[in-house]
Amino acid sequence: PSKLTSTDRKGLAPLRGGATQTSAPNTSSAVTKPIRVAFQGEAGAYSEKSLRELLGPNVIAVPRPNFESCYRAVASKECDYALMPIENSLGGSIHENYDLMLRYDLTIVAEHDFRVRHCLLTKPGLDVKKIKYAISHSQALSQCDVYLRARGITPKATYDTAGSAKMISKALKGEAFGREMPEGCTPENTAAIASDLAGKTFGLECKEEGIEDDDSNFTRFLLLGRRGVVQHLNKKTPCKTSLVFTLPNSAGALYKSLACFSLRDIDMSKIESRPMSAALLNYLRFKSAVTYSKETGRSQTYGKDLPRFRYCFYLDILSSELDEDVQNALHHLREQSDYCRVLGSYPAKSRLVGPVAEAVEALNAANSGKPTTGDLRLQKLPSDDDEGRQMNIGLVGFGSFGAYLSKHLSTQHKVRCIDTLDKSKEAEENNVEYYPNFDMTNFLQGLDVVIITVPMIELEETLESLPLDKLRNKLVVEVCPLNMYPKTVLSRLLPSDADILCTNPMFSSGLNADGHNGNTLDGLPFVYEKVRIRDTSRADCFLSTFERARCQMVEMASEDHDAYVADAEFVTHLTGRLLDRNLLPVTPVSSREYAALCDLAELTGNDTFDLFYGMFKFNDRAKTLLDKMRDNLASVERKLAAKEAYLAASAEMKNNERQKLLAECKMLLREMAKSTTDITNSKKDDKPL
């Protein structure tokens, strides 16, 4: 089969970051826009066969090494769609893809139920009786266990079904990859269990097809894209809507949420629960709050105290999102849930609508309904070079946050630092090359990226002290908690041919928010704005370092960032600085609220006062917030004093009433005693002499 790579320049058009796209052969440019579809696995994998069944033979299949790289390829616009397995009739749900759908803003545009048929593949002409071993993915081997036992074939697990066929093919050619076959396995005694497409791809002979023990083996695939197709659905098209939501931890919450649909006679075809980390949920709610603020102009609270894990529920309903009953049900559900997102509304049962259907029809028409010669594949994407690309990164300033950044950057890049203080020991501990402050020229020489990690109040002075002409054709990155002031300073001082990236990595060393371990960035927001970027591949390579660390990448204008974050960051750090350890003594028993305060004090205590002062100086509302905090404290003091005075007065009144009641009782007793005495004396006087 013909294989197209990003290095094949004939008939290719540029994409993001220098990527290339392949035009279908024998067609005009007006109707031949190619469709690039990412899938996980080697060429010839079941996922590729599934996408050929759904989309036809004329689309460009893009094999990727793992599930997340498929999502990244579509999100970065290197691919148009990704076909992802979501559940198997025998093996159950593929939970990783459920989690990844939350991390990436992709939408379901179609589904396909794929019948899995395992084939026994060998080198051409091999006698079946000579087969001693079968290599494949462990799940495929287990699904063919009866067949293998009956023929005395020993299973040997490998990383992939199609990859097993590739091993045999490479071994026949004497290539290095073929030497990775399991011990004792050779092309002369080994068969691969994979799809018939894998056999055709790697030149192997299919000895027998359908060797699985259970013929009810189906895998459900979802086609994911950047834009939905709900507007292209009509009432005659059977469709589904998939959504995910989280609920408060209260009795009957799930029952009430499902009642939103059952009371409106909306049919559900699937429901499944999955745990999710508090860090990811906080990020999703942060994004939801940002969207809410943009749409309504009002703020929305999202930072509630959360347990380490919360359960989210995935639901499929057999209706379109635009149906009136579904709209009312979703509105009702959003009132009850902490977070709710529609993952897509799409046609059911392998139907295609909208842009994807039009593109497939155009490709088929351009080829007169006939498949192209061989299967079109794009074996490499430009972002693959980013993963292996090693840049030279310099940190100006090597405080605690600079050291923390270097620990993550040095896993892929060469990192050096410079500081006014001697940081040679700290740099050596983090595998970073240290330069003294007087050696700035040599420090800047050969750098691709310069990160300014000094406190915000020192930013302008630090930039003015640098040889600015040495920053030409470099990417300059700032990592301040506010972005508008750094953006203004960098734009004014830096040469016009220096790229500028404003960022706010919302994490720190030690313990992060929600008890998040500072050694991992998983689920933490990384907010950035590409202020002035000419070399997009370099900027993408830098950002991909944090993307691969599973940060939640949020591209946001500096103006919006400061509007959403500045006040919250200042109040958070102000509160943390008010809570020193003298106010928070160590205790063997503590509430969740007390533990949260201790975490806040520890988080903010690791930061310098200069950082906090920068939040104050460059936030126009900081003084107003400080006055508000002071007023709130005074209000609390007044309420405490008023409550104390009220209780004291109440106690005094009760004491006075008690004394009065006691006096009345004494008087009554005296009167009773006197009355008794008088009666006794009267009786004595009445006795006869």
C-alpha positions as CSV (number, residue, x, y, z in Angstrom):
1,P,0.0,0.0,0.0
2,S,1.1,3.6,-0.6
3,K,2.1,5.4,2.5
4,L,2.2,9.2,2.7
5,T,4.4,11.0,5.2
6,S,4.9,14.6,6.1
7,T,8.1,14.6,4.1
8,D,6.3,13.8,0.8
9,R,6.0,17.3,-0.6
10,K,4.2,16.7,-3.9
11,G,0.6,17.8,-3.8
12,L,0.7,18.9,-0.1
13,A,-0.7,22.0,1.4
14,P,0.6,23.7,4.6
15,L,-1.1,23.2,8.0
16,R,-0.5,24.4,11.5
17,G,3.1,24.5,12.5
18,G,4.4,23.4,9.1
19,A,2.2,20.3,9.0
20,T,1.3,18.9,5.6
21,Q,-1.9,17.5,4.2
22,T,-2.2,15.0,1.4
23,S,-4.6,15.5,-1.6
24,A,-6.5,12.5,-2.9
25,P,-5.1,11.4,-6.3
26,N,-6.7,12.3,-9.6
27,T,-8.9,15.0,-8.3
28,S,-9.3,18.8,-8.6
29,S,-8.5,21.0,-5.7
30,A,-12.0,22.4,-5.6
31,V,-13.5,19.1,-4.3
32,T,-10.7,17.1,-2.9
33,K,-10.1,18.5,0.5
34,P,-8.7,15.5,2.4
35,I,-10.0,14.1,5.6
36,R,-7.3,13.1,8.1
37,V,-8.5,10.7,10.8
38,A,-6.3,9.8,13.7
39,F,-6.6,6.3,15.3
40,Q,-4.6,4.5,18.0
41,G,-2.4,1.6,16.9
42,E,-0.2,0.5,14.1
43,A,-1.3,0.6,10.4
44,G,-3.8,-2.1,9.8
45,A,-5.2,-2.1,13.3
46,Y,-8.9,-2.8,14.0
47,S,-9.4,0.9,14.6
48,E,-8.2,1.6,11.1
49,K,-10.4,-1.0,9.6
50,S,-13.3,0.5,11.5
51,L,-12.7,4.0,10.2
52,R,-12.5,2.5,6.6
53,E,-15.9,0.9,7.2
54,L,-17.4,4.2,8.5
55,L,-15.7,6.7,6.2
56,G,-14.6,4.8,3.2
57,P,-11.2,4.0,1.7
58,N,-10.4,7.5,0.5
59,V,-9.7,9.2,3.8
60,I,-6.2,9.6,5.2
61,A,-5.6,7.3,8.2
62,V,-3.1,8.7,10.7
63,P,-1.8,6.0,13.1
64,R,-0.9,7.3,16.6
65,P,1.0,5.6,19.4
66,N,-1.6,6.2,22.1
67,F,-5.2,7.5,22.7
68,E,-4.2,10.9,24.0
69,S,-2.0,11.7,21.0
70,C,-5.2,11.2,18.9
71,Y,-7.0,13.8,20.9
72,R,-4.1,16.2,20.7
73,A,-3.8,15.7,16.9
74,V,-7.4,16.9,16.4
75,A,-7.3,19.7,19.1
76,S,-4.1,21.1,17.4
77,K,-5.8,20.9,13.9
78,E,-3.2,18.5,12.6
79,C,-6.1,16.0,12.0
80,D,-9.7,16.6,11.3
81,Y,-11.2,13.7,13.3
82,A,-10.2,10.9,15.6
83,L,-11.9,7.5,15.8
84,M,-11.8,6.2,19.3
85,P,-13.0,2.9,20.8
86,I,-15.3,3.6,23.8
87,E,-16.6,0.2,24.8
88,N,-16.4,-3.5,23.8
89,S,-19.2,-6.0,24.2
90,L,-16.8,-8.5,25.9
91,G,-14.2,-6.3,27.5
92,G,-16.4,-3.5,28.7
93,S,-15.7,0.3,28.7
94,I,-12.4,1.8,27.7
95,H,-12.2,4.2,30.7
96,E,-9.1,6.1,29.4
97,N,-11.2,7.5,26.5
98,Y,-14.0,8.6,28.9
99,D,-11.5,10.6,30.9
100,L,-9.8,12.1,27.8
101,M,-13.2,13.3,26.5
102,L,-13.3,15.5,29.6
103,R,-9.8,16.8,29.1
104,Y,-10.2,17.9,25.5
105,D,-13.0,20.1,23.9
106,L,-13.9,17.6,21.1
107,T,-17.4,16.7,20.1
108,I,-18.9,13.4,19.0
109,V,-20.1,13.6,15.4
110,A,-20.8,9.9,14.6
111,E,-20.7,6.4,16.1
112,H,-19.9,3.0,14.6
113,D,-20.4,-0.5,15.9
114,F,-17.5,-2.6,14.5
115,R,-17.6,-6.4,14.4
116,V,-14.2,-7.7,15.5
117,R,-13.1,-10.7,13.4
118,H,-9.7,-12.2,14.3
119,C,-7.5,-13.7,11.6
120,L,-4.6,-16.1,11.8
121,L,-1.8,-14.4,9.8
122,T,1.5,-16.0,8.8
123,K,4.3,-15.5,6.3
124,P,3.2,-16.6,2.8
125,G,3.3,-20.3,2.2
126,L,3.8,-21.4,5.8
127,D,2.3,-24.8,6.7
128,V,-0.3,-24.3,9.5
129,K,1.0,-27.5,11.2
130,K,4.3,-25.7,11.8
131,I,2.7,-23.0,13.9
132,K,3.8,-23.3,17.5
133,Y,3.2,-19.7,18.8
134,A,0.6,-17.0,18.3
135,I,1.5,-13.4,19.1
136,S,-1.0,-10.6,19.6
137,H,-2.5,-8.3,22.2
138,S,-3.4,-10.2,25.4
139,Q,-7.1,-9.4,25.0
140,A,-7.1,-10.8,21.4
141,L,-5.3,-14.0,22.6
142,S,-7.8,-14.5,25.4
143,Q,-10.7,-14.2,22.9
144,C,-9.2,-17.0,20.7
145,D,-8.2,-19.2,23.6
146,V,-10.4,-22.2,22.6
147,Y,-9.1,-22.1,19.0
148,L,-5.5,-22.0,20.1
149,R,-5.8,-24.8,22.7
150,A,-7.5,-27.1,20.2
151,R,-4.4,-26.7,17.9
152,G,-1.8,-26.8,20.6
153,I,-0.6,-23.2,19.8
154,T,1.0,-21.3,22.7
155,P,-0.1,-17.7,23.0
156,K,2.6,-15.0,23.5
157,A,1.4,-11.5,24.4
158,T,2.7,-8.4,22.7
159,Y,1.8,-4.7,22.7
160,D,-0.6,-4.6,19.8
161,T,-2.6,-6.8,17.3
162,A,-1.4,-5.1,14.1
163,G,2.0,-4.6,15.8
164,S,2.4,-8.4,16.0
165,A,1.8,-8.7,12.2
166,K,4.4,-5.9,11.8
167,M,7.0,-7.9,13.9
168,I,6.7,-10.9,11.6
169,S,6.9,-8.8,8.5
170,K,10.0,-7.0,9.7
171,A,11.6,-10.2,10.9
172,L,11.2,-11.6,7.4
173,K,13.1,-8.6,6.1
174,G,15.8,-8.9,8.7
175,E,15.0,-5.5,10.2
176,A,15.6,-4.5,13.8
177,F,12.0,-4.2,14.8
178,G,11.5,-7.9,13.9
179,R,14.0,-8.9,16.6
180,E,11.5,-7.7,19.3
181,M,9.4,-10.9,18.8
182,P,8.9,-12.9,22.0
183,E,11.5,-15.4,22.9
184,G,11.4,-18.6,20.8
185,C,9.2,-16.9,18.1
186,T,10.4,-16.8,14.5
187,P,8.5,-16.2,11.2
188,E,8.9,-20.0,10.6
189,N,6.9,-21.1,13.7
190,T,4.8,-18.0,14.6
191,A,1.4,-16.6,13.5
192,A,-0.1,-13.2,14.4
193,I,-3.7,-12.7,15.4
194,A,-4.9,-9.5,13.9
195,S,-7.3,-8.0,11.3
196,D,-7.2,-9.0,7.6
197,L,-6.3,-5.4,6.9
198,A,-3.1,-5.9,9.0
199,G,-2.3,-8.9,6.8
200,K,-2.7,-6.9,3.6
201,T,-0.7,-4.0,5.1
202,F,2.3,-6.1,6.1
203,G,2.2,-8.7,3.3
204,L,1.1,-11.7,5.4
205,E,-1.2,-14.6,4.4
206,C,-4.5,-15.1,6.2
207,K,-4.7,-18.8,7.0
208,E,-8.1,-18.5,8.7
209,E,-10.6,-15.8,9.5
210,G,-13.1,-15.5,12.4
211,I,-11.1,-17.6,14.9
212,E,-12.5,-15.9,17.9
213,D,-14.4,-18.0,20.4
214,D,-17.4,-15.6,20.6
215,D,-19.0,-14.2,17.5
216,S,-20.7,-11.4,19.5
217,N,-17.5,-9.4,19.8
218,F,-18.4,-5.8,18.9
219,T,-16.5,-2.6,19.6
220,R,-18.3,0.8,19.6
221,F,-16.3,3.6,18.1
222,L,-16.9,7.3,18.4
223,L,-15.9,9.8,15.7
224,L,-14.6,13.0,17.4
225,G,-14.2,16.4,15.8
226,R,-13.8,20.0,16.8
227,R,-17.3,21.0,15.7
228,G,-20.6,19.3,16.3
229,V,-23.3,18.2,13.8
230,V,-26.4,18.8,15.9
231,Q,-27.6,21.5,13.6
232,H,-27.6,19.0,10.7
233,L,-29.9,16.5,12.4
234,N,-33.6,16.3,11.5
235,K,-36.5,14.5,13.0
236,K,-36.3,11.6,10.6
237,T,-32.7,10.8,11.6
238,P,-32.3,8.4,14.5
239,C,-29.8,10.1,16.8
240,K,-28.1,10.0,20.2
241,T,-26.9,12.6,22.6
242,S,-24.1,11.9,25.0
243,L,-23.5,13.9,28.1
244,V,-21.5,13.9,31.3
245,F,-22.5,15.4,34.7
246,T,-21.5,15.4,38.4
247,L,-23.9,15.6,41.3
248,P,-23.7,16.8,44.9
249,N,-23.2,14.2,47.5
250,S,-26.8,14.1,48.8
251,A,-29.5,11.5,49.2
252,G,-31.5,10.8,46.0
253,A,-29.3,13.0,43.8
254,L,-29.0,10.4,41.0
255,Y,-32.6,9.5,41.2
256,K,-33.6,13.2,40.7
257,S,-31.2,13.7,37.8
258,L,-32.5,10.6,35.9
259,A,-36.1,11.8,36.6
260,C,-35.3,14.9,34.4
261,F,-35.4,12.5,31.5
262,S,-37.8,9.8,32.5
263,L,-40.6,12.3,33.4
264,R,-40.4,13.6,29.8
265,D,-40.3,10.1,28.3
266,I,-36.8,10.5,27.0
267,D,-35.3,7.0,26.4
268,M,-31.8,6.3,27.8
269,S,-29.5,3.7,26.2
270,K,-26.5,3.9,28.5
271,I,-25.4,5.2,31.9
272,E,-22.0,4.7,33.6
273,S,-20.2,6.2,36.5
274,R,-16.5,7.0,36.7
275,P,-14.4,8.6,39.4
276,M,-12.6,11.8,38.5
277,S,-9.9,13.7,40.4
278,A,-10.8,16.9,42.3
279,A,-8.1,18.8,40.3
280,L,-9.8,18.0,37.0
281,L,-13.2,18.7,38.3
282,N,-12.1,22.1,39.7
283,Y,-10.6,22.9,36.3
284,L,-13.8,22.0,34.4
285,R,-15.8,24.1,36.8
286,F,-13.3,27.0,36.3
287,K,-13.8,26.7,32.6
288,S,-17.5,26.6,33.1
289,A,-17.4,29.7,35.2
290,V,-15.3,31.5,32.6
291,T,-17.8,30.7,29.9
292,Y,-20.7,31.7,32.2
293,S,-19.0,35.1,32.8
294,K,-18.4,35.7,29.1
295,E,-22.1,34.9,28.3
296,T,-23.8,36.7,31.2
297,G,-21.3,39.3,32.4
298,R,-21.7,37.9,35.9
299,S,-19.3,35.9,38.1
300,Q,-20.0,32.4,39.1
301,T,-18.6,30.6,42.1
302,Y,-16.6,27.4,41.2
303,G,-14.0,26.9,43.9
304,K,-16.0,24.9,46.5
305,D,-14.3,22.5,48.8
306,L,-14.2,19.1,47.0
307,P,-13.2,15.6,48.1
308,R,-10.2,14.1,46.4
309,F,-12.5,12.1,44.1
310,R,-15.9,12.8,42.7
311,Y,-18.0,10.5,40.5
312,C,-19.1,11.7,37.1
313,F,-21.9,10.1,35.2
314,Y,-21.9,9.4,31.5
315,L,-25.4,9.2,29.9
316,D,-26.6,8.4,26.3
317,I,-30.1,9.4,25.4
318,L,-31.9,8.5,22.1
319,S,-32.9,12.1,21.1
320,S,-31.4,15.2,19.7
321,E,-30.1,17.9,21.9
322,L,-32.3,20.4,20.0
323,D,-35.5,18.6,20.9
324,E,-37.7,20.7,23.2
325,D,-38.1,18.0,25.8
326,V,-34.3,17.4,25.8
327,Q,-33.6,21.1,26.2
328,N,-36.0,21.3,29.2
329,A,-34.4,18.1,30.7
330,L,-30.9,19.5,30.3
331,H,-31.9,22.8,31.8
332,H,-33.5,20.9,34.7
333,L,-30.3,18.7,35.1
334,R,-28.0,21.7,35.1
335,E,-29.9,23.1,38.1
336,Q,-29.2,20.0,40.1
337,S,-25.6,19.2,39.0
338,D,-22.3,20.7,39.9
339,Y,-21.1,20.3,36.3
340,C,-22.8,19.3,33.1
341,R,-21.5,19.1,29.5
342,V,-23.0,17.7,26.3
343,L,-20.3,15.6,24.6
344,G,-22.2,15.6,21.3
345,S,-25.5,15.0,19.6
346,Y,-25.0,12.8,16.5
347,P,-26.7,10.3,14.2
348,A,-26.9,6.7,15.4
349,K,-25.9,3.5,13.8
350,S,-23.0,4.6,11.5
351,R,-24.8,7.4,9.8
352,L,-23.0,10.5,8.7
353,V,-24.4,14.0,8.4
354,G,-23.1,17.5,8.0
355,P,-19.6,18.5,6.9
356,V,-18.1,15.0,7.4
357,A,-20.8,13.4,5.2
358,E,-20.2,16.0,2.5
359,A,-16.4,15.6,2.6
360,V,-16.7,11.8,2.3
361,E,-19.2,12.1,-0.6
362,A,-16.9,14.5,-2.3
363,L,-13.9,12.2,-2.0
364,N,-15.9,9.2,-3.3
365,A,-17.3,11.2,-6.2
366,A,-13.8,12.5,-7.1
367,N,-12.7,8.9,-7.3
368,S,-15.8,7.9,-9.2
369,G,-16.9,5.7,-6.3
370,K,-13.8,3.6,-6.6
371,P,-11.2,3.2,-3.8
372,T,-7.7,4.6,-4.4
373,T,-4.9,2.3,-5.1
374,G,-3.7,1.3,-1.7
375,D,-4.7,2.7,1.7
376,L,-3.8,6.4,2.3
377,R,-1.9,6.9,5.5
378,L,0.0,9.8,7.1
379,Q,2.7,8.1,9.2
380,K,4.1,11.3,10.8
381,L,2.8,14.6,12.1
382,P,4.9,17.7,12.7
383,S,4.1,17.6,16.5
384,D,6.0,14.3,16.5
385,D,9.1,16.3,15.9
386,D,8.2,18.5,18.9
387,E,8.2,15.5,21.2
388,G,11.7,14.7,20.3
389,R,12.9,18.2,19.8
390,Q,15.3,19.4,22.5
391,M,15.4,23.2,22.9
392,N,17.8,25.3,24.9
393,I,15.9,27.1,27.6
394,G,17.2,29.8,30.0
395,L,15.7,30.9,33.2
396,V,16.4,34.5,34.3
397,G,16.0,34.2,38.0
398,F,16.2,30.9,39.9
399,G,14.0,31.2,42.9
400,S,11.8,28.5,44.2
401,F,9.4,28.7,41.3
402,G,12.2,28.9,38.8
403,A,13.7,25.7,40.3
404,Y,10.3,24.0,40.2
405,L,9.8,24.9,36.5
406,S,13.3,23.7,35.6
407,K,12.6,20.3,37.2
408,H,9.8,19.7,34.6
409,L,11.5,21.4,31.7
410,S,14.8,19.5,32.1
411,T,13.1,16.1,31.4
412,Q,13.1,17.1,27.7
413,H,15.1,20.2,27.2
414,K,18.6,21.6,28.1
415,V,18.0,24.1,30.8
416,R,20.4,26.8,32.1
417,C,19.8,29.6,34.7
418,I,21.2,32.9,35.8
419,D,20.6,34.7,39.1
420,T,22.0,37.6,41.1
421,L,22.7,35.2,43.9
422,D,24.9,32.1,43.8
423,K,22.4,29.3,42.8
424,S,25.0,26.8,41.6
425,K,24.1,24.2,44.3
426,E,20.3,24.5,43.6
427,A,21.0,24.3,39.8
428,E,23.1,21.2,40.1
429,E,20.3,19.5,42.2
430,N,17.9,20.2,39.3
431,N,20.2,19.2,36.5
432,V,20.5,22.8,35.4
433,E,23.6,24.6,34.2
434,Y,24.3,27.7,36.3
435,Y,25.7,31.0,35.0
436,P,26.8,33.9,37.3
437,N,25.1,37.2,36.7
438,F,28.1,38.9,35.1
439,D,28.2,36.2,32.3
440,M,24.8,37.3,30.8
441,T,26.2,37.4,27.2
442,N,27.3,33.7,27.3
443,F,24.1,32.8,29.1
444,L,21.9,34.1,26.3
445,Q,24.0,32.7,23.5
446,G,22.3,29.8,21.7
447,L,19.0,30.0,23.7
448,D,15.7,29.2,22.0
449,V,13.5,30.3,24.9
450,V,14.1,32.8,27.7
451,I,11.8,32.6,30.7
452,I,11.7,35.6,33.0
453,T,11.0,34.1,36.5
454,V,11.8,37.2,38.7
455,P,9.1,38.8,40.9
456,M,6.7,41.0,39.0
457,I,7.9,44.2,40.7
458,E,11.4,43.5,39.3
459,L,10.3,42.6,35.8
460,E,10.9,46.0,34.1
461,E,14.2,46.6,35.8
462,T,15.4,43.1,34.9
463,L,14.5,43.5,31.3
464,E,16.2,46.8,31.0
465,S,19.4,45.3,32.4
466,L,19.4,42.6,29.7
467,P,21.2,43.1,26.4
468,L,18.0,43.3,24.5
469,D,19.6,42.9,21.1
470,K,20.6,39.4,22.2
471,L,16.9,38.5,22.6
472,R,16.2,38.9,18.8
473,N,14.7,35.7,17.3
474,K,14.1,34.2,20.7
475,L,10.9,33.3,22.5
476,V,10.5,35.3,25.7
477,V,8.1,33.9,28.3
478,E,6.9,35.5,31.4
479,V,5.3,33.5,34.3
480,C,3.7,36.2,36.5
481,P,0.4,35.8,38.3
482,L,-1.0,38.8,36.4
483,N,-0.5,39.2,32.7
484,M,-1.6,42.7,31.6
485,Y,1.4,44.5,33.1
486,P,4.0,42.0,31.9
487,K,2.4,42.1,28.4
488,T,2.7,45.8,28.3
489,V,6.3,45.9,29.5
490,L,7.5,43.1,27.2
491,S,5.7,44.6,24.1
492,R,7.4,48.0,24.8
493,L,10.9,46.9,25.6
494,L,11.6,43.8,23.5
495,P,12.8,44.0,19.9
496,S,10.1,43.5,17.3
497,D,11.5,40.2,16.1
498,A,11.4,38.7,19.6
499,D,8.4,36.4,20.2
500,I,6.3,37.0,23.4
501,L,4.3,34.5,25.3
502,C,2.4,35.6,28.5
503,T,1.6,32.7,30.8
504,N,0.3,32.0,34.3
505,P,1.3,28.4,35.3
506,M,-1.3,28.0,38.1
507,F,0.8,25.6,40.2
508,S,3.6,25.7,42.7
509,S,6.1,23.5,44.4
510,G,5.0,21.3,47.4
511,L,1.3,20.9,47.9
512,N,-1.1,22.5,45.3
513,A,-4.8,23.2,45.5
514,D,-7.0,20.3,46.4
515,G,-4.1,18.5,48.0
516,H,-2.5,18.1,44.6
517,N,1.0,16.6,44.7
518,G,3.4,19.3,43.5
519,N,5.5,16.6,41.7
520,T,2.9,16.2,39.0
521,L,1.1,18.8,36.9
522,D,-1.8,16.5,36.0
523,G,-5.1,18.5,35.9
524,L,-3.5,21.9,36.8
525,P,-4.4,24.9,34.6
526,F,-1.7,26.6,32.5
527,V,-3.1,29.8,31.1
528,Y,-1.3,31.5,28.2
529,E,-1.6,34.1,25.5
530,K,0.4,34.2,22.3
531,V,1.1,37.9,22.3
532,R,3.5,38.0,19.4
533,I,4.5,34.7,17.8
534,R,6.4,34.4,14.5
535,D,7.9,30.9,15.0
536,T,4.8,28.9,15.9
537,S,6.6,25.6,15.9
538,R,8.9,26.8,18.7
539,A,6.0,28.2,20.8
540,D,4.0,25.0,20.2
541,C,7.0,22.9,21.3
542,F,7.4,24.8,24.5
543,L,3.7,24.6,25.3
544,S,3.6,20.9,24.4
545,T,6.0,20.2,27.3
546,F,3.2,21.2,29.7
547,E,0.5,19.7,27.6
548,R,2.2,16.3,27.7
549,A,2.5,16.7,31.4
550,R,-1.4,16.8,31.3
551,C,-1.7,20.4,32.3
552,Q,-5.1,21.9,31.4
553,M,-4.0,24.3,28.6
554,V,-6.2,27.5,28.6
555,E,-5.6,30.0,25.9
556,M,-6.9,33.3,27.2
557,A,-6.3,37.0,26.5
558,S,-4.4,38.8,29.2
559,E,-7.2,41.2,29.8
560,D,-9.7,38.4,30.4
561,H,-7.2,36.5,32.6
562,D,-6.6,39.4,34.9
563,A,-10.4,40.1,35.1
564,Y,-11.0,36.5,36.2
565,V,-7.9,35.8,38.3
566,A,-6.4,38.9,39.7
567,D,-8.9,39.5,42.6
568,A,-9.1,35.9,43.5
569,E,-5.3,35.4,43.6
570,F,-4.9,38.6,45.8
571,V,-7.6,37.6,48.3
572,T,-6.2,34.0,48.4
573,H,-2.6,35.1,49.2
574,L,-3.8,37.8,51.6
575,T,-5.8,35.2,53.5
576,G,-2.9,32.8,53.5
577,R,-0.5,35.5,54.9
578,L,-2.9,36.3,57.7
579,L,-2.9,32.6,58.7
580,D,0.5,31.9,60.2
581,R,1.4,28.8,62.2
582,N,0.8,30.5,65.5
583,L,-2.8,30.7,64.6
584,L,-2.9,27.2,63.2
585,P,-1.3,24.9,65.8
586,V,-0.7,21.2,65.0
587,T,-3.6,19.1,66.3
588,P,-4.1,15.3,66.1
589,V,-7.8,15.8,65.3
590,S,-8.9,18.4,62.8
591,S,-11.9,19.1,60.5
592,R,-11.7,19.4,56.8
593,E,-12.1,23.2,57.1
594,Y,-9.1,23.4,59.4
595,A,-7.0,21.2,57.1
596,A,-7.9,23.4,54.1
597,L,-6.7,26.5,56.0
598,C,-3.4,24.7,56.9
599,D,-3.0,23.9,53.2
600,L,-3.7,27.5,52.2
601,A,-1.1,28.8,54.7
602,E,1.5,26.3,53.5
603,L,0.8,27.2,49.8
604,T,1.1,30.9,50.2
605,G,3.9,30.6,52.7
606,N,6.2,29.1,50.1
607,D,5.9,32.3,47.9
608,T,7.9,35.4,48.5
609,F,6.5,38.7,49.7
610,D,7.6,40.3,46.5
611,L,5.2,38.1,44.6
612,F,2.4,39.1,46.9
613,Y,3.3,42.8,46.6
614,G,3.2,42.5,42.8
615,M,-0.3,41.2,43.0
616,F,-1.2,44.3,45.2
617,K,0.7,46.9,43.1
618,F,-0.5,45.9,39.7
619,N,-4.2,45.2,40.6
620,D,-6.2,48.4,40.6
621,R,-8.8,46.8,42.8
622,A,-6.4,45.5,45.4
623,K,-6.8,48.5,47.8
624,T,-10.6,48.1,47.5
625,L,-10.4,44.4,48.3
626,L,-8.1,45.2,51.3
627,D,-10.6,47.7,52.6
628,K,-13.4,45.2,52.1
629,M,-11.4,42.5,54.0
630,R,-10.9,45.1,56.8
631,D,-14.6,46.0,56.8
632,N,-15.5,42.4,56.9
633,L,-13.2,41.7,59.8
634,A,-14.6,44.8,61.6
635,S,-18.2,43.5,60.9
636,V,-17.4,40.1,62.3
637,E,-15.9,41.8,65.4
638,R,-19.1,43.9,65.8
639,K,-21.3,40.9,65.4
640,L,-19.2,39.0,68.0
641,A,-19.4,41.9,70.4
642,A,-23.1,42.3,69.8
643,K,-23.7,38.6,70.4
644,E,-21.6,38.7,73.6
645,A,-23.5,41.7,74.9
646,Y,-26.8,40.1,74.1
647,L,-25.9,36.9,75.9
648,A,-24.6,38.9,78.9
649,A,-27.8,41.0,79.0
650,S,-29.9,37.9,78.7
651,A,-28.0,36.2,81.5
652,E,-28.4,39.3,83.7
653,M,-32.1,39.5,82.9
654,K,-32.5,35.9,83.8
655,N,-30.6,36.4,87.0
656,N,-32.8,39.4,87.9
657,E,-35.9,37.5,87.2
658,R,-34.6,34.6,89.2
659,Q,-33.9,36.9,92.2
660,K,-37.3,38.5,91.9
661,L,-39.0,35.1,91.7
662,L,-37.1,33.9,94.7
663,A,-38.1,36.9,96.7
664,E,-41.7,36.4,95.8
665,C,-41.5,32.8,96.9
666,K,-40.0,33.8,100.2
667,M,-42.7,36.4,100.8
668,L,-45.4,33.8,99.9
669,L,-43.9,31.3,102.3
670,R,-43.8,33.9,105.1
671,E,-47.4,34.7,104.5
672,M,-48.4,31.0,104.5
673,A,-46.4,30.5,107.7
674,K,-48.1,33.5,109.3
675,S,-51.5,32.4,108.2
676,T,-51.0,29.0,109.6
677,T,-49.9,30.5,113.0
678,D,-52.9,32.7,113.1
679,I,-55.2,29.8,112.4
680,T,-53.6,27.7,115.2
681,N,-53.9,30.5,117.7
682,S,-57.5,31.1,116.8
683,K,-58.4,27.5,117.4
684,K,-56.7,27.6,120.8
685,D,-58.7,30.7,121.7
686,D,-62.0,29.0,120.8
687,K,-61.5,26.0,123.2
688,P,-63.9,26.0,126.3
689,L,-62.3,26.5,129.7
